[in-house]
Amino acid sequence: MKDIARQSMSIKVESMDMLNAQIKMEAHASATYLAMASWCEQNGFFTSAKFFFKQTEEEREHMMKIFNFLVDTGGSPVSPEVTDINHDYSSIVDVFESTLEHEVAVTKSIHNIVKKAREIGDIATERFLDWFVMEQIEEENTIRDILDMIEITGTEGVGLQMIDNQVAKWIG
């Protein structure tokens, strides 16, 4: 009887599957932000590059947080294959607009997992995701603030350098 208890998962299979998809999304984000950091470096946006290097690490931390939760709940986390990373951006505005689109997609994904966990009575997964729900509010707000700042400064001449300098306040 003890062996059966040891082998059983405390996480619901539906939650585990959705969280494994989220692991892949977080890994893809980490790789995408690394590509954005490279683009920023190559185009002289050195402070923005530092911002995206930091974001790369944060996304990996998010991935590992979910991975470890699955381990702790007896689930089977999957190390994702990451493909289709965009390395080409038309401008710094394109980089940050792409970032916002991605963060909005992550927010929707997290919310869907929370809704499913609630629906199937997976309280542990729902509570675990509370931190991610609040983190996504912060992530989206940061990128919206940067885009607002870009809109105010403009992207001509000195405006580009001002943008890069101002991103420093979001590096933390």
Backbone torsions as a table, in degrees:
resi	resn	phi	psi	omega
1	MET	NA	-38.7	-179.9
2	LYS	-61.9	-38.1	-179.5
3	ASP	-61.2	-40.3	179.0
4	ILE	-64.3	-42.5	179.3
5	ALA	-64.3	-37.7	179.6
6	ARG	-68.9	-32.0	-176.9
7	GLN	-85.3	-17.7	-176.5
8	SER	-76.6	149.4	-179.9
9	MET	-95.3	143.5	173.4
10	SER	-88.0	-9.7	178.9
11	ILE	-98.0	144.8	177.1
12	LYS	-75.1	144.7	-177.8
13	VAL	-57.8	-40.7	-179.8
14	GLU	-61.4	-41.4	178.0
15	SER	-65.6	-43.5	-179.8
16	MET	-59.8	-44.4	-179.8
17	ASP	-62.4	-43.1	179.7
18	MET	-67.6	-38.0	178.6
19	LEU	-69.1	-34.5	174.7
20	ASN	-64.9	-37.6	175.0
21	ALA	-64.4	-36.5	178.4
22	GLN	-68.6	-37.1	175.3
23	ILE	-56.7	-45.2	-180.0
24	LYS	-63.9	-40.2	179.3
25	MET	-63.5	-41.2	179.7
26	GLU	-68.1	-39.6	177.6
27	ALA	-64.5	-40.9	178.3
28	HIS	-63.9	-41.2	178.1
29	ALA	-61.6	-43.5	179.6
30	SER	-59.2	-46.1	179.7
31	ALA	-67.4	-37.8	178.4
32	THR	-64.0	-44.5	-179.8
33	TYR	-67.1	-30.7	174.6
34	LEU	-65.9	-41.8	176.4
35	ALA	-63.5	-38.8	177.7
36	MET	-65.7	-39.5	177.4
37	ALA	-60.7	-42.0	178.4
38	SER	-62.5	-45.7	178.5
39	TRP	-58.6	-45.2	179.9
40	CYS	-61.6	-44.7	177.9
41	GLU	-58.0	-47.4	-177.0
42	GLN	-66.6	-22.6	-176.6
43	ASN	-108.9	13.9	173.4
44	GLY	82.2	12.3	177.4
45	PHE	-98.9	72.8	-170.3
46	PHE	-69.6	-36.7	177.5
47	THR	-70.1	-40.1	176.1
48	SER	-62.9	-36.7	176.6
49	ALA	-60.1	-44.9	177.9
50	LYS	-60.2	-41.0	177.6
51	PHE	-57.6	-46.8	-177.9
52	PHE	-73.1	-30.0	172.6
53	PHE	-62.2	-41.2	177.5
54	LYS	-64.3	-43.0	179.5
55	GLN	-62.9	-36.8	177.2
56	THR	-57.0	-47.3	-179.9
57	GLU	-66.2	-41.1	179.3
58	GLU	-60.7	-44.0	-179.3
59	GLU	-64.6	-37.5	176.8
60	ARG	-65.5	-39.8	176.3
61	GLU	-61.3	-41.1	177.6
62	HIS	-60.9	-45.5	179.0
63	MET	-57.5	-46.6	-177.5
64	MET	-69.0	-32.1	177.5
65	LYS	-62.1	-44.3	178.8
66	ILE	-68.8	-44.3	178.8
67	PHE	-54.6	-49.5	-179.0
68	ASN	-67.0	-34.3	175.7
69	PHE	-61.2	-43.5	178.5
70	LEU	-62.4	-41.8	176.8
71	VAL	-59.8	-47.9	-176.7
72	ASP	-63.2	-27.9	-178.2
73	THR	-97.6	10.6	177.4
74	GLY	81.5	9.4	179.8
75	GLY	-80.8	-177.2	-179.7
76	SER	-120.5	90.3	177.9
77	PRO	-70.0	147.6	-178.3
78	VAL	-116.2	130.8	174.7
79	SER	-76.2	118.2	-171.3
80	PRO	-81.4	151.5	169.5
81	GLU	-89.3	132.0	-177.6
82	VAL	-112.3	121.9	-179.8
83	THR	-136.6	176.3	174.9
84	ASP	57.7	52.7	177.2
85	ILE	-93.5	125.2	177.5
86	ASN	-77.5	132.1	176.8
87	HIS	-116.2	-3.0	-174.5
88	ASP	-112.7	122.9	177.5
89	TYR	-130.3	147.9	-176.6
90	SER	-84.6	-22.3	-176.3
91	SER	-167.7	171.0	175.5
92	ILE	-64.8	-31.9	176.1
93	VAL	-63.4	-44.6	178.2
94	ASP	-58.9	-40.7	179.2
95	VAL	-60.4	-50.1	-176.6
96	PHE	-74.6	-32.4	174.9
97	GLU	-65.7	-40.0	176.0
98	SER	-63.1	-38.1	177.5
99	THR	-61.9	-46.1	179.9
100	LEU	-62.8	-43.5	177.8
101	GLU	-57.0	-43.3	180.0
102	HIS	-65.0	-45.6	-178.6
103	GLU	-63.4	-37.2	176.4
104	VAL	-63.5	-41.6	178.2
105	ALA	-63.6	-40.0	177.7
106	VAL	-63.9	-43.4	178.7
107	THR	-58.1	-47.4	179.6
108	LYS	-60.5	-40.8	179.4
109	SER	-63.7	-46.4	178.1
110	ILE	-59.6	-46.1	180.0
111	HIS	-60.3	-39.8	179.0
112	ASN	-64.6	-37.9	178.2
113	ILE	-67.3	-41.5	178.0
114	VAL	-60.9	-45.9	179.5
115	LYS	-60.1	-43.6	179.8
116	LYS	-66.0	-44.2	178.8
117	ALA	-59.3	-41.8	178.5
118	ARG	-63.7	-44.3	-178.4
119	GLU	-61.6	-39.1	-176.7
120	ILE	-96.7	4.4	176.4
121	GLY	74.9	28.3	177.9
122	ASP	-92.3	80.0	-173.9
123	ILE	-64.6	-39.2	-179.0
124	ALA	-60.6	-44.4	179.8
125	THR	-66.6	-42.4	178.6
126	GLU	-59.5	-46.2	179.8
127	ARG	-65.9	-41.6	178.5
128	PHE	-56.3	-39.4	-175.5
129	LEU	-78.5	-8.4	177.4
130	ASP	-53.5	-43.9	-179.5
131	TRP	-60.8	-42.2	-179.0
132	PHE	-66.0	-37.9	177.9
133	VAL	-59.0	-47.2	-179.4
134	MET	-70.0	-37.1	178.1
135	GLU	-60.6	-40.0	-178.5
136	GLN	-67.8	-32.8	175.0
137	ILE	-60.3	-46.3	179.5
138	GLU	-63.9	-44.5	-177.7
139	GLU	-61.8	-49.8	-179.9
140	GLU	-62.6	-43.0	-179.1
141	ASN	-60.9	-42.4	178.7
142	THR	-58.8	-48.2	-177.1
143	ILE	-68.5	-38.0	176.3
144	ARG	-62.6	-40.3	177.2
145	ASP	-61.3	-42.4	179.1
146	ILE	-64.5	-44.0	178.9
147	LEU	-64.5	-37.4	175.7
148	ASP	-62.5	-43.0	179.1
149	MET	-62.9	-40.7	178.0
150	ILE	-62.5	-41.3	179.6
151	GLU	-62.7	-38.8	-179.3
152	ILE	-70.9	-44.3	-175.5
153	THR	-79.3	-25.5	-175.6
154	GLY	79.8	170.9	-175.8
155	THR	-120.2	25.3	178.4
156	GLU	-104.7	135.5	172.5
157	GLY	51.9	-119.0	-176.4
158	VAL	-62.1	-27.1	178.7
159	GLY	-54.6	-38.5	179.3
160	LEU	-63.5	-42.5	178.6
161	GLN	-68.9	-37.0	177.4
162	MET	-62.0	-41.2	178.1
163	ILE	-57.5	-52.6	-177.2
164	ASP	-61.6	-41.2	179.0
165	ASN	-64.3	-39.9	-177.2
166	GLN	-71.1	-26.2	179.1
167	VAL	-60.2	-23.6	-179.5
168	ALA	-54.9	-33.1	-177.3
169	LYS	-68.8	-15.7	179.0
170	TRP	-99.1	-0.4	179.9
171	ILE	-76.3	-35.8	176.2
172	GLY	68.9	NA	NA
